[in-house]
Amino acid sequence: MRYVDRLQPFALLVMRLALGAVMIGHGYPKVFGGLHHHAQFVASLGLPAWSGYLSAFAEFFGGICVLLGLFTRFCAFAVCIDLAVAIWRVHWHNGLMPAGGKGYEFPLSLAALAFGLIFLGPGPISLDHIRGAGGSAKSR
């Protein structure tokens, strides 16, 4: 089992790469082409329109930072909040895995990745580790 423990930095890297790539993919069209539309959609959910801008930036720029391992814990927290709100306001009424899709299983999986990164940190293969911040106790 000790061999497997030595691979933990790669597990954290894979978590970051997966979460970051998906969040960038979801945030890019909101930031570069539909920012106002996304803010209007968020307002139609009964939330303040300005929170739509925060949501789009958390997804895109937070995704970039998570991918790079830069300000990882903070950005993972922002992404986790974004996904929790998306589950609560958009997907919850559809159920976990409805026949037609649009359930909350996918955002829940992403939120779980973000939640793990909040508490585990980015690991030693990250910009946070290089700059001497944000890594877990084991990775220092």
Helices and strands as residue ranges (DSSP letters): H 2-5, H 8-31, H 35-44, H 50-68, H 72-86, I 87-91, G 92-94, H 105-120, H 127-130, G 137-139
